[in-house]
Amino acid sequence: MIKSINFSLFFKINLALSTIIALFFMQYNSNYTIIEAILTIFGIISTTLTLYIIIYIILFPFTIMKWSRNFVLYLSLIIFTIINISMIMDIFIYRLYKFHINAMVLNILSSPDALDSIQIGIFPIALFILSILGFMVGQIFIIKKLQNIDIKIKRAINRKINRYITTPLILIVMSEKVTYGMVSLYENNNIVSKFQVIPLYQPLTFSKFAVKYFGYDIEKQQNNTIDKNSKLNYPHSNIEIKPNPNKINIFIFASDAVRASIVTPKIAPNINISIDLNKIQLYLKTIIVVEMLQDLGFFHLCMD
């Protein structure tokens, strides 16, 4: 029971720490109204709490077994350190690129060719390692402090925290989700756009529910579409270019990343790459279309 109380308090301390770190994302929005600021704060609390609830559910079985109660403290130490360091890294990534850590970022960083385009240097790497070590030392310090506090005091503190924060947190999560669903239903983009800065935010919308059960009429917005009669329907069908002397074929090439190791005659037979003193020249033998826009929008191909 002692060690489970330690985990419960350690869990709550890190929940508060992660929430404070996540609040720094609010600086990347501007011109808050009072309502927008409150809803964004509620969204940050709701998202962080949801993440920690998932972690608690995963770790809870370890807290009820005597042999693993001490183990779960140090396992959670590693997990909380990863979460907090990742959030701090995400703050700098969002500041530069206006998007959060996602699958594409992880894919690029884990790629064997990542260092071809990313020149990190020794100082950022050393700072990153020191940050991880610093967080882990701080977490160990908190664990040791908790272990040295009298069990009666810890139980009293834990009960008081549970009594005073459980109901407010439930109300915050429920009010935030319902409010987001309503403002998205009425397409209040000024409020909805504020939530984009929140990492791992999971929006709750009920437009389909409103249409089905309440007959709500959603105004259809005009979307950019491609003419269905167009001969170009890539990637749904292969590209076929038929010679027509009366027409000029014009294509736009876009890519969010190009790795030299995958641009080979076998994979990309229509591109020939010659490398001379780190200068890459692309020669197009035939016209091709590369569709790698994904979720980052339109990127241009940089060639040094």
C-alpha positions, -999 to +999 in steps of 0.1 A: +000+000+000+029+024+008+044+021-026+010+024-044+005+057-025+040+068-037+030+060-073-003+078-069+014+110-057+042+106-082+016+103-110-002+135-099+030+155-097+040+146-132+004+152-144+008+188-131+043+191-146+032+180-181+002+203-180+024+233-171+048+224-200+018+220-224+006+255-214+037+270-231+021+261-265-004+288-260+022+314-269+019+304-305-017+317-307-024+354-307-053+377-300-070+355-274-104+365-262-112+355-226-134+326-238-108+314-263-080+314-236-102+295-211-112+269-237-076+265-249-065+260-213-093+235-208-082+217-240-046+214-227-058+201-193-082+176-210-056+163-235-029+159-208-053+142-185-065+118-212-029+108-219-021+102-183-053+082-177-042+058-205-008+055-189-024+049-155-046+021-169-015+005-183+006+008-151-022+001-126-018-038-126+018-033-114+006-012-084-014-041-069+013-067-070+038-065-041+068-075-062+063-048-088+052-018-067+088-005-065+094-014-102+064+006-114+078+038-098+110+036-119+091+024-150+068+054-147+099+076-142+111+066-177+077+071-192+071+105-177+106+117-187+100+107-223+067+125-223+080+157-208+112+158-230+091+151-261+067+179-252+096+203-248+111+192-281+077+197-297+075+233-284+106+241-305+094+222-335+061+239-335+077+273-331+098+267-362+074+248-385+039+253-370+033+215-368+037+190-340+059+159-339+042+134-363+049+102-381+067+121-409+091+138-385+099+105-367+104+088-401+129+115-412+148+115-380+150+077-379+160+074-415+196+063-423+198+093-446+186+119-421+221+133-416+223+141-453+200+171-447+201+176-410+233+190-396+227+190-358+261+195-343+275+183-310+261+211-288+223+203-294+230+165-289+249+172-257+221+195-245+195+169-253+214+142-234+219+165-204+182+175-204+172+138-203+196+131-174+185+162-156+148+152-158+156+117-146+177+130-117+148+153-108+123+124-110+145+102-088+147+131-063+109+133-062+106+095-056+132+096-028+114+125-012+080+107-014+095+075+001+108+095+031+075+111+040+054+095+067+027+072+053-001+089+072+008+123+058+010+108+023-025+092+026-039+125+039-024+145+010-036+119-016-071+119-002-073+157-002-060+159-038-085+133-049-113+151-031-106+186-046-094+179-081-114+148-093-147+166-098-132+198-114-112+177-138-142+157-149-162+189-155-133+205-174-130+175-198-168+173-203-172+210-208-143+213-232-154+184-254-190+196-256-180+232-263-156+221-290-183+200-306-207+230-305-182+256-319-172+231-347-208+225-355-214+262-360-180+265-377-166+291-354-131+289-368-117+316-345-122+293-315-115+260-333-082+272-347-068+279-312-068+242-304-043+234-332-014+243-309-023+216-284-001+185-289-020+152-293-054+170-291-083+147-300-113+168-311-149+156-304-174+166-331-210+155-334-220+170-367-232+136-381-251+130-348-268+165-351-278+158-387-291+123-381-311+129-349-319+166-349-321+174-386-294+200-384-286+214-418-248+218-422-239+244-448-217+228-474-184+246-480-169+249-515-139+226-519-111+225-543-117+196-566-101+181-597-123+179-628-135+143-630-132+144-667-095+151-665-072+125-680-049+129-649-063+107-621-030+098-603-026+079-580-059+061-586-047+052-621-014+050-638-002+081-656-005+078-694+008+106-715-004+104-751+015+124-777-006+154-788+012+181-808-016+205-802-013+205-764+016+212-740+018+190-710+025+211-679+030+195-645+039+208-610+064+187-591+061+187-553+079+167-526+082+170-488+114+150-488+138+134-512+163+107-501+192+099-524+191+062-514+155+057-528+159+077-560+175+048-580+170+036-616+149+007-603+126+028-581+125+060-601+136+051-636+125+085-650+150+105-629+187+105-633+208+119-605+244+128-608+262+138-576+292+161-578+306+177-547+273+175-529+255+192-557+225+173-570+212+178-605+179+164-616+174+155-653+139+146-663+138+120-691+100+120-692+074+140-674+063+124-642+042+135-613+053+131-577+026+133-551+041+135-517+022+164-502+008+144-473-004+165-443+022+193-445+008+211-475+028+222-505+065+220-502+091+231-528+121+210-537+153+226-526+184+218-545+218+232-534 
